[in-house]
Amino acid sequence: MGRTVRLTATVTPEDDGLYCARCVQVEVACEGHSVDEALDRLRQALEHYFERRPVPHPPQCPPIVVPIEVRLPE
């Protein structure tokens, strides 16, 4: 059995009733009908992803995840 790495995920509800879980450290995302399903799918996708790629070094401090507002042109 391999080692465990702690990554950060965000989960966003979508208009179609699904949830999108995204990993902050690498470009991997999955959808599910619930938060738990989306996270389970993301976990599986990340495990598959790291079978072929190096695991990123964990940051010294965990990322700060915050909403941000931007102005769009009219």
C-alpha positions as CSV (number, residue, x, y, z in Angstrom):
1,M,0.0,0.0,0.0
2,G,1.3,3.5,-0.9
3,R,1.6,6.6,1.1
4,T,-1.2,9.1,1.7
5,V,-1.0,12.7,0.5
6,R,-3.3,15.5,1.6
7,L,-4.6,17.7,-1.2
8,T,-7.2,20.4,-1.3
9,A,-10.6,20.1,-3.1
10,T,-13.3,22.6,-3.7
11,V,-16.9,21.5,-4.3
12,T,-19.3,23.6,-6.3
13,P,-23.0,23.0,-6.8
14,E,-24.0,23.3,-10.5
15,D,-27.2,24.4,-12.1
16,D,-28.1,20.9,-13.3
17,G,-28.2,19.6,-9.7
18,L,-24.7,18.0,-9.9
19,Y,-21.7,18.9,-7.7
20,C,-18.3,19.5,-9.2
21,A,-15.3,18.6,-7.1
22,R,-11.9,20.1,-8.2
23,C,-8.4,19.5,-6.9
24,V,-6.6,22.8,-6.2
25,Q,-3.0,21.4,-6.7
26,V,-3.6,19.7,-10.0
27,E,-6.1,20.1,-12.9
28,V,-8.4,17.2,-12.0
29,A,-12.2,17.5,-11.6
30,C,-15.2,15.2,-11.3
31,E,-19.0,15.5,-10.9
32,G,-21.4,13.6,-8.8
33,H,-25.1,13.7,-7.7
34,S,-24.0,14.5,-4.1
35,V,-21.0,16.1,-2.5
36,D,-19.8,12.7,-1.2
37,E,-20.1,11.1,-4.7
38,A,-18.2,14.0,-6.3
39,L,-15.4,13.7,-3.8
40,D,-15.3,9.9,-4.1
41,R,-15.0,10.2,-7.9
42,L,-12.3,12.9,-7.5
43,R,-10.4,10.7,-5.1
44,Q,-10.5,7.8,-7.6
45,A,-9.5,10.1,-10.5
46,L,-6.5,11.5,-8.5
47,E,-5.3,8.0,-7.6
48,H,-5.4,7.1,-11.3
49,Y,-3.8,10.5,-12.2
50,F,-0.8,9.9,-9.9
51,E,-0.2,6.4,-11.2
52,R,1.5,8.2,-14.2
53,R,2.6,11.5,-12.8
54,P,4.7,12.7,-9.9
55,V,2.8,13.8,-6.7
56,P,3.3,17.6,-6.1
57,H,5.2,18.6,-3.0
58,P,2.7,19.6,-0.3
59,P,2.8,23.3,0.4
60,Q,4.2,24.5,3.7
61,C,0.8,26.0,4.6
62,P,-2.5,24.8,3.2
63,P,-4.0,26.9,0.5
64,I,-6.5,29.6,1.4
65,V,-9.7,29.1,-0.6
66,V,-11.9,32.2,-0.8
67,P,-14.5,33.6,-3.2
68,I,-13.5,36.5,-5.3
69,E,-15.7,39.0,-7.2
70,V,-14.6,40.5,-10.6
71,R,-16.3,43.2,-12.7
72,L,-17.3,42.1,-16.1
73,P,-17.8,44.5,-19.1
74,E,-21.3,45.4,-19.8
